[in-house]
Amino acid sequence: MGVFSSEAEAKRKQNLRELEDKRLRFAKRLTDEGFSAQACLFAQFNGGFTAVAKCGEDICLIKGPAPGADEDFSIRRIPGARARCEDILIKSEGLGGLLGFGKKGGAGFKLIVDTPDADEFAVEIVAGLNSFLEITGGKNGLLNPRRRRGNANFVWDFRPVEREHVAPLKSRWMKLINGAE
């Protein structure tokens, strides 16, 4: 047995392989349906992600599972959806997470898309606490029909949210969804 050979490591690899299989089925389904998005905003959430995509006049709400989760990728198209934002401020505690003491704080926003059936769908962008990926045109890694090398998780492409990302993302996505108001 090697250094990284353990039951937990084998389970982790199996979970990633299953997640990649789910992603490939989802990508094929969306490709077959002719899905095309002008822009997508993904945010890491509980090991998976939530995303909002601008598809013509419609807004698509996308969820991706965490490795090992029972749920699958899902998409919901909302014609003429509207969005609103709520600011998020999380105060740090103790030493603010320094050397493992306390809790790290953050500031950001929650982009909430209202749906006709009164459900709420939210994408949270919080500096210092989660990661995001914004795609405006070009290649969308979620929809790539080829298997990722080593069964890599799509969320690994996301980058950390920095304070300077928050305001431009909020402004850009409110305009994209609601139009110039």
C-alpha positions as CSV (number, residue, x, y, z in Angstrom):
1,M,0.0,0.0,0.0
2,G,1.3,3.4,-0.9
3,V,1.3,6.5,1.2
4,F,-2.0,7.8,-0.3
5,S,-3.7,4.4,-0.4
6,S,-6.5,4.3,2.1
7,E,-10.2,3.5,2.2
8,A,-11.0,7.2,2.6
9,E,-8.9,8.2,-0.4
10,A,-10.5,5.4,-2.5
11,K,-14.0,6.7,-1.5
12,R,-13.0,10.3,-2.3
13,K,-11.8,9.2,-5.8
14,Q,-15.0,7.2,-6.3
15,N,-17.1,10.2,-5.3
16,L,-15.2,12.5,-7.8
17,R,-15.6,9.9,-10.6
18,E,-19.4,9.7,-9.9
19,L,-19.6,13.5,-9.8
20,E,-17.8,13.8,-13.2
21,D,-20.2,11.1,-14.7
22,K,-23.2,13.2,-13.5
23,R,-21.6,16.4,-15.0
24,L,-21.1,14.7,-18.3
25,R,-24.7,13.5,-18.5
26,F,-25.8,17.0,-17.6
27,A,-23.6,18.6,-20.2
28,K,-24.9,16.2,-22.9
29,R,-28.5,16.9,-21.9
30,L,-28.0,20.7,-22.1
31,T,-26.1,20.4,-25.4
32,D,-29.0,18.2,-26.8
33,E,-31.5,20.9,-25.6
34,G,-29.5,23.6,-27.4
35,F,-28.7,25.4,-24.1
36,S,-26.7,28.6,-24.7
37,A,-25.9,31.2,-22.1
38,Q,-24.5,34.7,-22.7
39,A,-23.2,34.8,-19.2
40,C,-23.0,32.6,-16.1
41,L,-22.2,33.3,-12.5
42,F,-21.3,30.3,-10.3
43,A,-20.7,30.3,-6.6
44,Q,-19.4,27.5,-4.4
45,F,-22.1,26.3,-2.0
46,N,-21.9,23.3,0.4
47,G,-19.2,21.6,-1.7
48,G,-21.2,22.0,-4.8
49,F,-22.4,25.2,-6.5
50,T,-25.4,27.4,-7.3
51,A,-25.4,29.4,-10.5
52,V,-27.5,31.9,-12.4
53,A,-27.2,32.2,-16.2
54,K,-28.5,34.7,-18.7
55,C,-30.1,32.9,-21.7
56,G,-31.6,35.4,-24.0
57,E,-34.6,36.9,-22.2
58,D,-34.7,34.0,-19.7
59,I,-32.7,33.4,-16.6
60,C,-31.6,29.8,-15.9
61,L,-31.0,28.7,-12.3
62,I,-28.4,25.9,-12.0
63,K,-27.4,23.7,-9.0
64,G,-24.5,21.3,-8.9
65,P,-24.0,18.7,-6.2
66,A,-21.1,18.1,-3.9
67,P,-18.9,15.0,-4.4
68,G,-20.7,12.0,-2.8
69,A,-24.1,13.8,-2.7
70,D,-27.2,11.9,-3.8
71,E,-28.7,14.7,-5.8
72,D,-27.9,15.5,-9.4
73,F,-27.2,18.6,-11.5
74,S,-30.4,20.6,-12.1
75,I,-31.5,23.5,-14.2
76,R,-34.6,25.6,-14.2
77,R,-35.5,28.2,-16.8
78,I,-37.4,31.3,-15.6
79,P,-38.8,33.5,-18.3
80,G,-38.6,37.2,-17.5
81,A,-37.2,36.7,-14.0
82,R,-36.4,39.6,-11.7
83,A,-33.6,39.7,-9.1
84,R,-32.8,41.6,-6.0
85,C,-29.8,41.8,-3.8
86,E,-29.2,41.6,-0.1
87,D,-26.0,42.7,1.4
88,I,-24.1,40.2,3.6
89,L,-21.8,41.2,6.4
90,I,-20.4,38.5,8.6
91,K,-18.4,39.8,11.6
92,S,-15.2,38.0,12.5
93,E,-14.8,36.5,15.9
94,G,-11.8,36.0,18.1
95,L,-8.6,36.4,16.0
96,G,-10.6,36.3,12.8
97,G,-9.5,32.8,11.9
98,L,-5.8,33.6,12.4
99,L,-3.9,30.5,13.4
100,G,-7.2,28.6,13.7
101,F,-8.6,30.9,16.4
102,G,-12.0,32.5,16.0
103,K,-14.1,32.8,12.9
104,K,-13.2,34.6,9.7
105,G,-15.6,37.4,8.6
106,G,-16.6,38.5,5.2
107,A,-18.7,41.0,3.2
108,G,-20.6,40.4,0.0
109,F,-24.1,40.0,-1.4
110,K,-26.9,37.5,-2.0
111,L,-28.3,37.6,-5.5
112,I,-31.9,36.4,-5.1
113,V,-33.9,35.5,-8.2
114,D,-37.6,35.5,-7.5
115,T,-39.5,32.7,-9.2
116,P,-43.2,32.6,-10.2
117,D,-44.0,29.9,-7.6
118,A,-42.7,32.1,-4.8
119,D,-39.5,29.9,-4.4
120,E,-36.3,31.8,-3.8
121,F,-33.1,30.9,-5.5
122,A,-29.9,32.6,-4.2
123,V,-26.3,32.9,-5.3
124,E,-24.1,34.1,-2.4
125,I,-20.8,35.9,-3.1
126,V,-18.9,36.7,0.1
127,A,-15.3,37.9,0.1
128,G,-13.0,35.7,2.0
129,L,-15.5,32.9,2.5
130,N,-16.4,31.3,-0.8
131,S,-15.3,31.1,-4.4
132,F,-16.9,32.0,-7.7
133,L,-16.6,31.7,-11.5
134,E,-18.0,34.1,-13.9
135,I,-18.2,33.2,-17.6
136,T,-19.1,35.8,-20.2
137,G,-19.1,34.1,-23.6
138,G,-16.3,31.7,-24.5
139,K,-16.0,28.2,-23.1
140,N,-18.1,27.0,-20.2
141,G,-16.3,24.2,-18.3
142,L,-19.6,22.9,-17.0
143,L,-20.8,22.1,-20.5
144,N,-17.6,20.6,-21.8
145,P,-18.5,17.1,-23.2
146,R,-15.0,15.7,-22.5
147,R,-14.1,14.0,-19.2
148,R,-11.8,16.2,-17.1
149,R,-8.4,14.7,-16.4
150,G,-8.3,12.9,-13.1
151,N,-12.0,13.3,-12.6
152,A,-11.4,16.9,-11.3
153,N,-14.3,18.7,-9.7
154,F,-15.7,21.6,-11.7
155,V,-15.7,23.7,-8.5
156,W,-11.9,23.5,-8.5
157,D,-11.9,26.0,-11.4
158,F,-13.5,28.7,-9.2
159,R,-11.4,31.4,-7.6
160,P,-11.6,33.0,-4.2
161,V,-13.9,36.0,-3.8
162,E,-11.9,39.1,-3.0
163,R,-13.4,42.4,-1.8
164,E,-12.7,44.1,-5.1
165,H,-14.9,41.5,-6.9
166,V,-18.0,42.1,-4.9
167,A,-19.3,45.5,-6.1
168,P,-18.6,45.0,-9.8
169,L,-20.2,41.5,-9.8
170,K,-23.3,42.8,-7.9
171,S,-23.8,45.7,-10.3
172,R,-23.1,43.7,-13.5
173,W,-25.5,40.9,-12.6
174,M,-28.3,43.2,-11.4
175,K,-28.1,44.9,-14.8
176,L,-27.9,41.6,-16.7
177,I,-31.0,40.2,-15.0
178,N,-33.2,43.3,-14.5
179,G,-32.0,45.4,-17.4
180,A,-30.9,49.0,-17.0
181,E,-33.2,50.6,-14.4
